[in-house]
Amino acid sequence: MQTTFVWFYLVFPVFLEGCRCDIKQQKKIKGPQQLAPYEHYRVVEGEIFMMPCIQSVKTVWSRIEEDTGGNRGSSFDCGREFASEVKHSGKYTSLNGTSVLHLQVVEKFSLGCFQLNETIAMLTKLSGGNIFCPGLTCNNNTGVVWYQKKKTMAEMNRDFCNEEGRLELCTVYESDTGVFFCDRQISEEGVMWIFRRAVNVTVIPRPQSLSPKIDDPSANMTEEVEIGRPHTLRCNVTFYYERKRSLKVEWFMNYGGNMKNTTLLHTNNTVWGKENLEWFTVSQTVIIKEVTPQHLNHTYTCTATNAAGRASVTITLKKKNQVKLPSLIGYPFVAFLVAAGLGIILYVKWLELQVIYRSRFQYGKYDGENKDFDVFLSFVWSPPSAQVQEDLTFSSKSGPFCKEVKEAAQKVSTCMNPFNSGEGQISQTQLEVLLPQVLEDLWGYRLCLLERDVLPGGAYTNDVVLGINRSQMLICVLSPEYLTNSNAVFVLESGVQALLQKSVFKLLPIWTGGASASLIQTDTALSRVVRRSLNVLPSLKWRSETSPTANSIFWSSLRKAMPYNRNRTHPVLMTQS
């Protein structure tokens, strides 16, 4: 049993003499979180410095400019690292004025024992590591306090040793990469200075003797190429960490597949890819400007080399087979698809196409049939008023609001012109009142109005169909009241059916300001044929605020849409005086 204990002590002495972190823990020493009302800090030019924070509260330090009467100058946030410069020397005060800090930045070469490499430390991950406070050989380093960022090492939950300015970390982690600060106190002329030095720590992985790994292409892989086109050979390699990188990625061409007869190919710039602490990727490419049949006879090898070893893969090239459908099968099949697509479109949109063709291209082809009326006018009062009832007083079929005046040998029709009235009055006039006056009295068209030109006592449906058949054109004033009136909707549906059956008939919807085309999508009173027809029919829109004047776009468009009967002399059209 005693022999076993002796053997254990001889083989594992590190457990007896190593870092005893549980015994040599750093005592809690006053740090920046308990900053005194007045402190003096001395740092070295070029090293990282960080203004302390007061009681873990974010503090802004502003420099006191003595030359400007104590005004505040440049400022620094506590906890923010920056490279110190000589010009940063001076007095700083917190915003609340309770603490003052004097910062002195000394030139690096003014230190008698300054060494450049002493501010750099490289530690191995998951191993123990030592960080030495710079200037150990020329200063008394007792009472050194170590910081990682803003916290002292004593405030961090980890194992470490601190002996005479040497910080020994029992376990190094990847998060230790960064700046460590060591503070020591120096007394000069009765003033206690905190001399802060910074050490830049880099954590590296444990050295691994691993050869590179080629991720792409795979071994014995075949790539397809097109003759006469350029092609890119790409090699993606994963390398593992090395303290001194000695990597190399190359492409070789082997003539006729002979591995001994090879040629080094010219590669482009190396592209570095993903990278972390333990590995990184490299991509190397070769561009074949024009692939020839000779390239298909050779093989291509990618080699990756580092200090640990070498890896390689060999690939071949083959001609890409372009898939072509035989013309006897492919062309008829494509033609069938096109014909089927057109057939589906015609089937779905046949009604709209009929309406568009008859309303825009077929109208006006005279078939020799005389019509009793030029226009069948359909509207619904919205809403009726005393003024409307007074305005709508039709005298007879042959020409209300007109009187015949004969002078010499010439007969001239003199009619009431609604545009001669005040503009404000016209803007208040309903289209249902204004439209008959303009069409019949001013422009001289023969109107068919059910309430005036059809004898009472007959069937409403027969009267509507007969009136539409006796007219060249149907004008429907589509107001919200019109679209919800069953009798008016029947007139509109009869007009659509007449348009689909006759090429000389014309249907013109006029949307008033209170209605819009969107209403036809939700109105259940309209049939599907009427809704689809209204979407493509040429139409006009009446706006009471812009349409009343004689020269407006509405009346100009309406004049162009009106029919013309070649068998009768067109009346003299009176314009706005």
C-alpha positions in Angstrom: 0.0 0.0 0.0 2.9 2.4 0.8 4.5 1.5 -2.5 1.3 2.6 -4.3 1.4 6.0 -2.7 5.0 6.6 -3.5 4.4 5.6 -7.2 1.4 8.0 -7.3 3.5 10.9 -6.1 6.3 10.2 -8.5 4.0 10.0 -11.6 1.6 12.8 -10.8 3.7 15.5 -9.0 1.7 18.3 -10.7 -1.2 17.7 -8.2 1.2 18.5 -5.4 3.2 21.4 -6.8 0.8 22.9 -9.4 -1.6 25.8 -9.2 -3.5 25.7 -5.9 -6.3 28.1 -6.9 -8.5 27.2 -4.0 -5.8 28.4 -1.6 -4.2 31.3 -3.5 -7.4 33.1 -4.6 -6.9 36.8 -5.1 -8.3 38.9 -2.3 -11.0 41.4 -3.2 -9.1 44.7 -3.6 -10.7 48.0 -4.3 -11.4 48.3 -8.1 -13.0 50.8 -10.3 -16.4 49.9 -9.0 -15.4 51.6 -5.6 -13.6 54.5 -7.2 -12.4 57.1 -4.7 -13.4 60.7 -5.2 -10.0 61.4 -6.7 -7.8 58.9 -8.5 -4.5 59.1 -10.5 -4.0 56.7 -13.4 -0.8 56.2 -15.4 -0.8 54.3 -18.7 1.6 53.6 -21.5 1.2 55.2 -25.0 -0.3 52.8 -27.5 -1.7 50.4 -24.9 -5.5 49.8 -24.5 -7.1 51.7 -21.7 -10.6 51.7 -20.3 -12.1 54.4 -18.1 -13.4 52.9 -14.8 -17.1 52.8 -13.9 -18.4 54.1 -10.6 -20.4 51.5 -8.6 -21.2 49.5 -11.8 -23.1 52.6 -13.2 -22.4 53.8 -16.7 -20.3 56.9 -16.3 -19.3 59.5 -18.8 -15.9 61.1 -18.1 -15.3 64.6 -19.6 -12.0 66.2 -19.8 -11.5 69.5 -18.0 -9.8 72.1 -20.2 -7.8 74.4 -17.9 -7.0 76.8 -20.7 -10.7 77.5 -21.3 -11.6 78.2 -17.7 -12.6 74.7 -16.7 -14.9 74.0 -19.6 -15.5 70.4 -20.6 -13.7 69.0 -23.6 -13.5 65.5 -25.1 -15.4 62.7 -23.2 -15.1 58.9 -22.9 -17.7 56.4 -21.7 -16.6 54.1 -18.9 -16.0 50.5 -19.9 -15.1 51.4 -23.5 -11.7 50.3 -24.6 -9.5 52.7 -26.6 -5.9 53.1 -27.6 -4.3 55.6 -25.3 -2.4 58.6 -26.7 -0.3 61.3 -25.1 -2.9 63.9 -26.0 -5.4 62.1 -23.7 -3.4 63.1 -20.6 -5.3 65.5 -18.3 -8.0 65.8 -15.7 -11.4 64.2 -16.2 -14.6 64.6 -14.1 -17.8 62.6 -14.1 -21.0 64.3 -15.3 -22.3 64.7 -11.7 -19.0 66.1 -10.6 -18.6 63.8 -7.6 -15.4 62.1 -8.9 -12.3 63.4 -10.6 -9.7 61.3 -12.5 -6.2 62.4 -13.5 -4.9 60.4 -16.5 -1.2 60.5 -17.4 -0.1 58.8 -20.7 3.6 58.3 -20.8 5.7 57.5 -23.9 6.6 53.9 -24.3 10.3 54.5 -24.9 10.5 56.7 -21.7 10.3 53.4 -19.8 13.8 52.0 -19.2 12.6 48.4 -19.5 9.9 48.5 -22.2 9.7 45.4 -24.3 7.2 45.2 -27.2 6.4 41.5 -26.8 5.5 41.7 -23.2 2.1 43.1 -24.0 1.1 40.0 -26.0 0.2 36.6 -24.6 -0.9 33.4 -26.4 -2.7 30.7 -24.4 -3.9 27.2 -25.3 -7.5 26.4 -25.0 -8.6 24.0 -22.2 -5.1 24.1 -20.7 -3.4 26.2 -18.0 -1.7 29.5 -19.0 0.3 32.3 -17.5 -0.1 36.0 -18.2 2.7 38.3 -17.0 2.2 41.9 -16.0 4.4 44.1 -18.2 7.4 45.7 -16.5 7.9 42.8 -14.0 11.7 43.3 -14.1 11.8 47.0 -13.3 9.1 47.6 -10.8 7.9 46.3 -7.5 5.0 44.1 -8.5 3.5 43.3 -5.1 -0.2 44.0 -4.7 -1.0 43.6 -8.4 -4.7 43.5 -9.2 -5.8 41.7 -12.4 -8.9 42.6 -14.5 -10.7 40.9 -17.3 -12.6 43.8 -19.0 -14.5 45.6 -16.2 -14.3 43.0 -13.4 -11.5 42.0 -11.2 -10.5 38.4 -11.3 -11.6 38.0 -7.7 -15.1 38.9 -8.8 -15.2 36.2 -11.5 -16.2 32.6 -10.7 -13.1 30.8 -12.0 -9.9 29.3 -10.6 -6.6 31.3 -10.9 -3.4 32.2 -9.1 -1.9 35.6 -8.7 1.8 35.6 -7.5 4.0 38.7 -7.9 2.4 40.0 -11.0 2.0 36.6 -12.7 -1.6 35.6 -13.4 -2.0 31.8 -13.8 -5.3 30.6 -15.2 -6.1 27.1 -14.2 -8.3 26.6 -17.3 -8.2 28.7 -20.4 -11.4 29.2 -22.3 -12.1 30.6 -25.8 -13.8 33.6 -24.2 -10.4 34.7 -22.7 -9.4 36.2 -26.0 -9.2 39.9 -25.4 -7.5 42.4 -23.1 -6.4 41.7 -19.5 -5.4 44.7 -17.3 -2.9 44.6 -14.4 -2.9 47.5 -11.9 -0.2 48.2 -9.4 0.2 51.2 -7.0 3.2 53.5 -7.3 3.8 56.4 -4.8 5.5 59.5 -6.2 5.9 62.7 -4.1 3.1 61.7 -1.8 0.7 60.9 -4.7 -0.5 57.4 -5.1 -0.7 56.4 -8.8 -2.4 53.4 -10.3 -0.1 52.2 -13.0 -2.2 50.2 -15.5 -0.7 47.9 -18.1 -2.7 46.0 -20.8 -1.9 42.5 -22.2 -3.6 41.3 -25.4 -4.4 37.7 -25.0 -5.1 35.3 -27.9 -6.5 31.8 -27.2 -5.4 29.1 -29.6 -6.6 25.5 -29.8 -4.5 22.6 -28.8 -2.0 21.7 -31.6 -3.3 18.9 -33.7 -1.3 17.0 -36.3 -4.2 16.5 -38.7 -3.8 16.4 -42.5 -6.2 18.6 -44.6 -9.5 17.3 -45.8 -10.8 17.9 -49.3 -14.5 18.5 -49.1 -15.2 18.9 -52.8 -14.8 17.4 -55.3 -15.1 13.8 -54.2 -12.5 11.2 -55.2 -13.0 9.6 -58.7 -15.7 12.0 -59.5 -16.8 12.9 -63.0 -17.8 16.4 -64.0 -19.9 17.2 -67.1 -18.6 19.9 -69.5 -19.7 21.4 -72.8 -17.3 21.4 -75.7 -16.3 24.9 -76.7 -17.4 26.5 -73.4 -15.3 27.5 -70.4 -15.3 25.3 -67.3 -14.2 25.9 -63.7 -12.4 23.3 -61.6 -13.0 24.1 -57.9 -11.3 22.5 -54.9 -12.7 23.2 -51.4 -10.4 22.1 -48.5 -10.7 22.2 -44.7 -7.4 22.9 -42.8 -7.0 22.4 -39.1 -5.3 25.0 -36.8 -1.5 25.4 -37.1 0.6 27.9 -35.2 2.5 28.5 -38.4 0.4 28.0 -41.4 2.1 26.1 -44.2 -0.9 25.3 -46.4 -0.9 24.8 -50.1 -3.6 23.9 -52.6 -2.7 23.0 -56.2 -4.3 21.6 -59.4 -2.4 19.2 -61.7 -3.4 17.8 -65.1 -2.4 14.2 -65.8 -2.0 13.5 -69.6 -3.9 10.4 -70.6 -4.5 9.5 -67.0 -0.8 8.9 -66.4 -0.1 10.1 -62.8 3.6 10.5 -63.6 3.1 12.8 -66.5 1.6 15.8 -64.9 1.5 19.6 -65.4 0.9 22.2 -62.7 -2.1 24.3 -63.7 -2.3 28.1 -63.1 -4.6 28.8 -60.2 -6.5 32.0 -59.3 -6.3 33.8 -56.0 -7.0 31.6 -52.9 -10.4 32.3 -51.4 -10.7 32.0 -47.6 -14.1 30.7 -46.4 -15.5 29.8 -43.0 -13.2 29.9 -40.0 -13.3 29.3 -36.3 -10.7 28.7 -33.6 -9.9 25.1 -34.6 -10.3 25.0 -38.5 -10.8 27.1 -41.6 -11.7 26.4 -45.2 -9.9 27.4 -48.5 -11.2 27.3 -52.0 -8.8 27.1 -55.0 -10.1 27.3 -58.6 -8.7 26.7 -62.1 -10.5 28.0 -65.2 -10.3 26.1 -68.5 -11.1 28.9 -71.0 -12.3 26.5 -73.7 -13.0 22.8 -73.3 -11.7 20.7 -76.2 -12.1 17.0 -76.9 -8.5 16.5 -75.7 -9.5 17.6 -72.2 -11.8 14.6 -72.0 -8.8 12.3 -72.2 -6.9 13.7 -69.2 -7.5 13.5 -65.5 -7.2 16.3 -63.0 -5.8 16.1 -59.4 -6.3 18.6 -56.5 -3.7 18.3 -53.8 -3.8 20.0 -50.4 -0.7 20.1 -48.1 0.1 21.3 -44.6 2.8 20.5 -42.0 0.9 17.4 -40.9 0.4 15.7 -44.3 -1.2 15.7 -47.7 -4.5 14.9 -49.3 -5.5 14.6 -52.9 -8.5 13.7 -55.2 -8.6 12.9 -58.9 -11.5 13.6 -61.2 -12.3 13.2 -64.9 -14.3 15.2 -67.4 -17.0 13.9 -69.8 -19.1 15.6 -72.4 -22.5 16.8 -71.3 -25.4 15.1 -73.1 -27.9 17.8 -74.2 -31.4 16.4 -74.0 -33.3 17.2 -77.2 -36.8 16.0 -78.0 -37.1 14.5 -81.5 -38.8 17.0 -83.8 -41.5 14.6 -84.8 -42.6 14.3 -81.2 -41.5 17.6 -79.6 -42.9 20.1 -82.0 -46.4 18.6 -82.3 -46.5 18.3 -78.5 -45.6 22.0 -78.0 -48.2 22.9 -80.7 -50.8 20.8 -78.8 -50.0 22.6 -75.5 -50.3 26.0 -77.2 -53.6 25.1 -78.9 -54.9 23.7 -75.6 -53.9 26.8 -73.7 -55.6 29.0 -76.3 -58.7 26.8 -76.2 -59.0 27.1 -72.4 -58.6 30.9 -72.6 -61.3 31.2 -75.3 -63.6 28.9 -73.3 -63.2 30.9 -70.1 -63.3 34.4 -71.8 -65.6 33.7 -74.7 -68.4 35.9 -73.4 -66.0 38.9 -72.8 -64.5 38.4 -76.2 -67.9 38.5 -77.9 -68.9 41.7 -76.0 -65.6 43.4 -76.9 -65.9 42.4 -80.6 -69.5 43.5 -81.0 -69.2 46.7 -79.0 -66.0 47.9 -80.5 -65.6 46.5 -84.0 -69.0 45.4 -85.3 -71.2 48.4 -84.3 -72.3 50.7 -87.1 -72.6 48.1 -89.9 -76.0 49.1 -91.3 -78.3 46.2 -92.1 -81.0 48.1 -93.9 -83.4 48.1 -91.0 -85.1 51.4 -90.1 -85.4 52.2 -86.4 -88.1 54.3 -84.8 -85.8 55.6 -82.1 -82.1 56.5 -82.0 -81.7 55.9 -78.2 -83.5 53.9 -75.6 -82.8 55.8 -72.4 -83.1 53.9 -69.1 -82.6 55.4 -65.6 -84.1 55.4 -62.1 -84.7 58.6 -60.2 -82.4 59.0 -57.2 -83.9 60.5 -55.1 -87.1 62.2 -56.5 -87.5 65.8 -55.4 -89.9 68.7 -56.2 -87.2 70.3 -58.4 -86.7 67.1 -60.4 -90.4 66.6 -60.9 -90.8 70.2 -62.1 -87.9 69.9 -64.6 -89.2 66.6 -66.0 -92.3 67.8 -67.8 -92.2 66.3 -71.3 -94.6 67.9 -73.7 -94.8 65.3 -76.5 -93.0 62.6 -78.4 -91.9 64.9 -81.1 -89.7 67.4 -79.3 -90.3 68.9 -75.9 -88.7 72.2 -74.8 -88.7 73.3 -78.5 -90.8 75.6 -80.6 -90.8 75.9 -84.3 -89.9 79.3 -85.8 -90.1 79.8 -89.5 -88.1 82.7 -91.1 -88.0 83.3 -94.9 -87.4 80.1 -96.8 -85.3 78.4 -94.1 -86.5 76.4 -91.1 -84.3 76.5 -88.0 -84.9 74.6 -84.7 -84.4 76.9 -81.7 -84.2 74.8 -78.5 -83.6 75.5 -74.9 -79.9 75.1 -74.1 -79.3 73.8 -70.6 -75.7 74.9 -70.7 -76.7 78.6 -70.9 -77.9 78.5 -67.2 -75.5 79.2 -64.4 -72.8 76.7 -63.8 -73.7 76.3 -60.2 -77.3 75.5 -61.1 -76.2 72.9 -63.7 -73.9 71.2 -61.2 -76.9 70.6 -59.0 -79.0 69.2 -61.9 -79.4 65.5 -61.9 -78.1 63.6 -64.9 -81.5 62.0 -65.3 -82.9 65.5 -65.9 -80.1 66.9 -68.0 -79.5 63.9 -70.3 -83.0 63.9 -72.0 -82.7 67.7 -72.6 -79.3 67.5 -74.2 -79.9 64.4 -76.3 -83.4 65.3 -77.6 -83.7 69.1 -77.4 -80.2 70.2 -78.0 -78.7 67.4 -80.2 -81.9 66.3 -81.9 -81.9 62.6 -81.3 -85.1 60.6 -81.0 -85.5 59.2 -77.5 -87.6 56.3 -76.3 -88.7 56.7 -72.7 -90.9 54.0 -71.2 -93.0 56.3 -69.1 -93.6 58.6 -72.1 -93.5 56.7 -75.4 -95.1 53.4 -74.4 -98.9 53.1 -74.1 -100.0 52.0 -70.6 -101.7 48.7 -70.0 -99.2 46.4 -71.8 -96.8 43.8 -70.3 -93.6 45.5 -69.0 -91.3 42.8 -70.4 -92.8 43.0 -73.9 -92.7 46.8 -73.8 -89.0 46.7 -72.9 -88.0 44.2 -75.5 -90.0 46.0 -78.2 -88.5 49.4 -77.2 -85.0 48.0 -77.4 -85.7 46.4 -80.8 -87.0 49.7 -82.2 -83.8 51.6 -81.0 -80.3 51.8 -82.4 -78.7 52.3 -78.9 -79.4 51.6 -75.3 -78.1 54.1 -72.6 -78.3 53.0 -69.0 -77.6 55.4 -66.2 -76.1 53.1 -63.6 -76.8 54.6 -60.2 -77.0 52.7 -56.9 -80.8 52.8 -57.1 -80.6 51.4 -60.7 -78.6 48.4 -59.7 -81.0 47.5 -57.0 -84.2 48.0 -59.0 -85.5 44.8 -60.6 -87.3 46.5 -63.5 -84.2 48.5 -64.4 -81.9 45.5 -64.1 -84.2 43.7 -66.6 -83.7 46.5 -69.1 -79.9 46.1 -68.7 -80.1 42.3 -69.1 -82.3 42.7 -72.2 -79.8 45.2 -73.7 -76.9 42.7 -73.1 -78.8 39.9 -74.9 -79.6 42.3 -77.8 -75.9 43.2 -78.1 -74.9 39.5 -78.2 -77.5 38.8 -81.0 -77.2 41.9 -83.2 -74.1 43.6 -84.6 -75.8 47.0 -85.3 -77.0 47.5 -81.7 -74.9 49.5 -79.1 -75.0 49.5 -75.3 -73.5 52.4 -73.3 -73.4 52.2 -69.5 -73.0 55.6 -67.7 -71.8 55.3 -64.1 -72.9 58.1 -61.8 -70.9 59.5 -58.9 -72.7 57.4 -56.4 -72.0 54.0 -58.1 -68.9 52.3 -59.3 -67.9 49.2 -61.2 -67.0 47.4 -57.9 -70.7 47.2 -57.0 -71.3 44.6 -59.7 -69.0 42.1 -58.0 -71.2 41.9 -54.9 -74.7 42.7 -56.2 -76.7 39.5 -56.3 -79.4 41.1 -58.4 -77.2 41.1 -61.5 -76.7 37.9 -63.4 -73.3 36.5 -64.2 -73.6 37.4 -67.9 -74.3 41.0 -67.0 -71.5 41.3 -64.5 -68.9 39.9 -66.9 -70.3 42.2 -69.7 -70.1 45.3 -67.6 -66.4 44.6 -67.0 -65.5 45.0 -70.7 -68.2 47.2 -72.1 -67.1 50.8 -73.1 -68.6 53.1 -70.5 -68.6 56.7 -69.3 -68.5 58.2 -65.8 -70.5 61.2 -64.7 -69.1 63.4 -62.1 -71.4 66.2 -61.0 -68.6 68.5 -60.1 -66.6 68.3 -63.4 -69.1 67.0 -66.1 -71.8 69.7 -66.4 -70.1 72.1 -68.7 -70.6 71.7 -72.5 -66.9 71.4 -73.2 -66.3 68.7 -70.6 -64.8 65.3 -71.4 -68.0 63.6 -70.5 -70.2 65.4 -73.2 -67.4 65.2 -75.8 -67.1 61.4 -75.3 -70.9 61.0 -75.3 -71.2 62.9 -78.7 -68.6 60.5 -80.2 -70.5 57.4 -78.9 -73.9 58.5 -80.3 -75.4 56.7 -83.4 -75.9 58.2 -86.8 -78.8 57.3 -89.1 -77.9 57.8 -92.8 -81.5 57.8 -93.9 -82.4 61.1 -92.1 -80.8 64.5 -92.1 -78.9 65.1 -88.9 -80.4 68.1 -87.1 -78.4 71.3 -86.6 -76.4 70.8 -83.3 -76.4 73.9 -81.2 -73.3 74.5 -79.1 -72.8 76.6 -76.0 -73.2 80.2 -76.7 
